[in-house]
Amino acid sequence: MSFDLTGKVALVTGCRRGIGLGMANALAAAGADIVGTSLTIEPAGSEAQRRVEAHGRTFTAYRADLGSEDGAAQLAASVLRDGLEVDILVNNAGTIARAPALLHDDEQWRRVLQTNLTSQFVLARELARPMVERGAGKIVFTASMLSFQGGVNVVSYTASKSGVAGLVRALANEWAPHGVNVNAIAPGYVATDNTRPLRDDPERSRAILERIPAGRWGEPADLAGATVFLASAASDYVHGIVLPVDGGWLGR
């Protein structure tokens, strides 16, 4: 059993900030070189690059709009054309739209589902092809507490993250025989830009904290161990799971 990722290349989507930045940092600390993507990542000098290079690893940046219909396919084509052999795919990029279902418009629905589910599948499919051929690879999705629950005023996000949980199981069933592990991490309530509206609402924040046995909001660093575990040889016999990292939220 080994958590060492020396010599591996990990592609992390949505790595400019928040959970994705924490995941990229954790993988680099474990020895992986990082290919980092986001819609607005700087070609050079990003915080992600600084953190990765501080661990003595290399960082390569790609901008990608996973909310567009061809964004994931273009990203995969660029990575493969540049000759990068991706050993680990962390499908983390995501977006959210907050509105009551009766006011949730079609464009909000389309972009959230495209970013959080459709593009995730396309990128996994394209980068899994060489993994299947090699007989080895790790794919880690970012799911959510709303892969298990309905939430309030986030209908498209809940639909997308519930879809991620099903996608993980379906892909694991097909690719496990070829040595490719497909799993997901379901973060609890983590202090990121996506949860700022909740943290800025005193009543909602208090209600959430009262339900978390750990008694605090999570931080991106809290996902480091699960990320490295699912990306490493330590999880070679783990397929199709959605691993909650939630401070005990689901146990309440």
C-alpha positions as CSV (number, residue, x, y, z in Angstrom):
1,M,0.0,0.0,0.0
2,S,1.4,3.4,-1.0
3,F,0.2,7.0,-0.8
4,D,3.3,8.1,-2.8
5,L,2.4,9.8,-6.1
6,T,6.0,10.4,-7.3
7,G,6.2,10.2,-11.1
8,K,2.4,10.6,-11.5
9,V,0.7,13.4,-13.5
10,A,-2.6,14.7,-12.1
11,L,-5.0,16.9,-14.0
12,V,-7.2,18.9,-11.6
13,T,-10.1,20.9,-12.9
14,G,-11.3,24.0,-11.1
15,C,-7.9,24.4,-9.3
16,R,-7.6,28.1,-9.2
17,R,-9.2,28.4,-5.8
18,G,-11.2,26.6,-3.1
19,I,-11.5,22.9,-3.0
20,G,-9.6,22.4,-6.4
21,L,-6.7,24.4,-5.2
22,G,-6.5,22.4,-2.0
23,M,-6.7,19.1,-4.0
24,A,-3.9,20.2,-6.3
25,N,-1.7,21.2,-3.4
26,A,-2.3,17.8,-1.6
27,L,-1.5,15.8,-4.7
28,A,1.7,17.8,-5.3
29,A,2.7,17.3,-1.7
30,A,2.3,13.6,-2.3
31,G,4.7,13.8,-5.3
32,A,2.5,14.4,-8.4
33,D,3.1,16.9,-11.1
34,I,0.0,18.9,-11.7
35,V,-1.9,20.0,-14.8
36,G,-4.3,22.6,-13.6
37,T,-7.4,24.0,-15.3
38,S,-10.0,26.6,-14.7
39,L,-12.0,29.2,-16.7
40,T,-9.8,32.1,-15.5
41,I,-6.5,30.5,-14.4
42,E,-3.4,32.6,-15.1
43,P,-1.0,31.1,-17.7
44,A,1.8,31.7,-15.3
45,G,2.1,32.9,-11.7
46,S,-1.1,31.5,-10.3
47,E,-1.5,30.6,-6.6
48,A,-1.9,27.0,-7.7
49,Q,1.4,27.1,-9.5
50,R,3.2,28.7,-6.5
51,R,1.9,26.0,-4.2
52,V,2.7,23.1,-6.5
53,E,6.2,24.4,-7.3
54,A,6.8,24.9,-3.6
55,H,6.6,21.1,-3.3
56,G,9.2,20.7,-6.1
57,R,6.7,19.6,-8.6
58,T,5.8,21.0,-12.1
59,F,2.6,22.9,-12.9
60,T,1.0,23.3,-16.4
61,A,-2.0,25.6,-16.8
62,Y,-4.9,25.3,-19.2
63,R,-7.9,27.6,-19.5
64,A,-11.1,25.7,-20.1
65,D,-14.8,26.7,-20.1
66,L,-16.5,23.6,-19.0
67,G,-19.8,25.4,-19.2
68,S,-19.7,25.4,-23.0
69,E,-20.7,22.5,-25.0
70,D,-17.3,21.8,-26.5
71,G,-15.1,23.0,-23.6
72,A,-14.3,19.6,-22.1
73,A,-13.6,18.0,-25.5
74,Q,-11.3,20.9,-26.4
75,L,-9.5,20.6,-23.1
76,A,-9.0,16.9,-23.5
77,A,-7.8,17.3,-27.1
78,S,-5.2,19.9,-26.0
79,V,-3.9,17.8,-23.2
80,L,-3.5,14.7,-25.4
81,R,-2.1,16.7,-28.3
82,D,0.6,18.1,-26.0
83,G,1.6,14.6,-25.1
84,L,0.7,14.7,-21.5
85,E,0.1,11.3,-20.0
86,V,-2.5,11.8,-17.3
87,D,-2.4,9.2,-14.5
88,I,-4.9,10.9,-12.2
89,L,-8.0,12.9,-13.3
90,V,-9.6,15.0,-10.5
91,N,-13.0,16.1,-12.0
92,N,-13.6,18.9,-9.6
93,A,-14.8,22.0,-11.5
94,G,-18.3,23.1,-10.7
95,T,-20.8,25.9,-10.5
96,I,-24.0,26.7,-8.7
97,A,-27.1,28.7,-9.3
98,R,-29.3,29.7,-6.4
99,A,-33.0,30.3,-7.1
100,P,-36.3,28.8,-6.2
101,A,-37.3,26.1,-8.7
102,L,-40.2,28.3,-10.1
103,L,-37.7,31.0,-10.9
104,H,-34.8,28.8,-12.0
105,D,-34.4,29.6,-15.7
106,D,-33.4,27.4,-18.6
107,E,-30.0,29.0,-19.0
108,Q,-29.1,28.5,-15.3
109,W,-30.1,24.8,-15.6
110,R,-28.2,24.3,-18.8
111,R,-24.9,25.8,-17.6
112,V,-25.0,24.1,-14.2
113,L,-25.7,20.7,-15.8
114,Q,-23.1,21.2,-18.5
115,T,-20.4,22.2,-16.1
116,N,-21.1,19.8,-13.3
117,L,-22.2,16.7,-15.2
118,T,-21.9,16.6,-19.0
119,S,-18.4,18.1,-19.2
120,Q,-17.3,15.8,-16.3
121,F,-18.4,12.8,-18.3
122,V,-16.8,14.0,-21.6
123,L,-13.5,14.7,-19.9
124,A,-13.5,11.4,-18.0
125,R,-14.3,9.5,-21.2
126,E,-11.6,11.1,-23.3
127,L,-8.8,10.9,-20.7
128,A,-9.9,7.3,-19.6
129,R,-9.2,6.0,-23.1
130,P,-5.4,5.9,-22.7
131,M,-5.8,4.8,-19.0
132,V,-7.8,1.8,-20.2
133,E,-5.2,1.1,-22.8
134,R,-2.4,1.2,-20.2
135,G,-4.4,-0.8,-17.7
136,A,-4.1,1.9,-14.9
137,G,-5.6,5.2,-13.9
138,K,-7.4,7.1,-11.1
139,I,-10.4,9.3,-11.7
140,V,-11.8,11.2,-8.7
141,F,-15.0,13.3,-9.0
142,T,-16.2,16.0,-6.6
143,A,-19.7,15.1,-5.5
144,S,-21.6,16.9,-2.7
145,M,-23.9,16.5,0.2
146,L,-26.6,17.1,-2.4
147,S,-25.6,13.9,-4.0
148,F,-27.6,12.4,-1.1
149,Q,-30.1,15.2,-0.2
150,G,-32.3,17.6,-2.0
151,G,-31.2,21.0,-0.7
152,V,-33.2,24.2,-1.0
153,N,-33.2,26.6,-4.0
154,V,-30.4,24.7,-5.8
155,V,-32.4,22.4,-8.0
156,S,-29.9,22.3,-10.9
157,Y,-26.9,21.8,-8.6
158,T,-28.7,19.0,-6.8
159,A,-29.6,17.3,-10.1
160,S,-26.0,17.6,-11.3
161,K,-24.4,16.3,-8.1
162,S,-26.9,13.4,-7.9
163,G,-26.0,12.6,-11.4
164,V,-22.3,12.6,-10.5
165,A,-22.9,9.9,-7.9
166,G,-24.6,7.7,-10.5
167,L,-22.0,8.4,-13.1
168,V,-19.2,7.3,-10.8
169,R,-20.9,4.0,-10.2
170,A,-21.6,3.4,-13.9
171,L,-18.0,4.3,-15.0
172,A,-16.5,2.2,-12.2
173,N,-18.5,-0.9,-13.4
174,E,-17.1,-0.5,-16.9
175,W,-13.5,0.5,-16.2
176,A,-12.6,-1.4,-13.0
177,P,-11.8,-4.5,-15.0
178,H,-9.2,-2.4,-16.9
179,G,-7.4,-1.2,-13.8
180,V,-9.0,2.2,-13.7
181,N,-10.5,3.4,-10.4
182,V,-13.5,5.8,-10.5
183,N,-14.6,7.2,-7.2
184,A,-15.9,10.5,-5.7
185,I,-15.4,12.7,-2.7
186,A,-18.5,14.4,-1.3
187,P,-17.4,17.5,0.6
188,G,-19.6,18.7,3.4
189,Y,-20.1,22.4,4.1
190,V,-16.7,23.8,3.2
191,A,-15.8,27.5,3.4
192,T,-15.5,28.4,-0.3
193,D,-16.9,31.0,-2.6
194,N,-19.9,28.7,-3.4
195,T,-20.9,28.6,0.2
196,R,-20.3,32.3,1.0
197,P,-24.0,33.2,0.7
198,L,-24.8,30.6,3.3
199,R,-22.0,31.7,5.7
200,D,-23.1,35.4,5.2
201,D,-26.6,34.5,6.3
202,P,-26.5,34.3,10.1
203,E,-29.6,32.1,10.4
204,R,-28.6,29.6,7.7
205,S,-25.0,29.5,9.0
206,R,-26.1,28.9,12.5
207,A,-28.5,26.1,11.5
208,I,-25.8,24.4,9.4
209,L,-23.2,24.6,12.2
210,E,-25.7,23.2,14.7
211,R,-26.0,20.1,12.6
212,I,-22.3,19.5,12.0
213,P,-21.0,17.2,14.8
214,A,-17.5,18.6,14.2
215,G,-18.9,22.0,15.1
216,R,-17.2,24.0,12.3
217,W,-17.2,24.7,8.5
218,G,-14.8,22.5,6.6
219,E,-11.7,23.9,4.9
220,P,-10.2,22.7,1.6
221,A,-7.3,21.2,3.4
222,D,-9.7,18.8,5.1
223,L,-10.1,17.0,1.8
224,A,-6.4,16.4,1.3
225,G,-6.3,12.9,2.8
226,A,-9.3,11.6,0.9
227,T,-7.9,13.1,-2.3
228,V,-4.5,11.4,-2.0
229,F,-6.1,8.2,-0.9
230,L,-8.3,7.9,-3.9
231,A,-5.5,9.0,-6.3
232,S,-3.0,6.5,-4.9
233,A,-2.3,2.8,-4.9
234,A,-3.8,2.7,-1.4
235,S,-7.2,2.7,-3.1
236,D,-6.5,0.1,-5.8
237,Y,-9.4,-2.1,-4.6
238,V,-11.8,0.8,-4.1
239,H,-14.3,1.3,-7.0
240,G,-17.5,3.3,-7.4
241,I,-17.7,4.9,-3.9
242,V,-18.8,8.4,-2.9
243,L,-16.8,9.2,0.1
244,P,-18.3,11.9,2.4
245,V,-15.8,14.3,4.1
246,D,-18.4,16.2,6.0
247,G,-17.6,16.7,9.6
248,G,-20.3,14.1,10.4
249,W,-23.2,15.9,8.6
250,L,-24.7,12.7,7.1
251,G,-24.6,10.9,10.4
252,R,-27.0,13.3,12.0
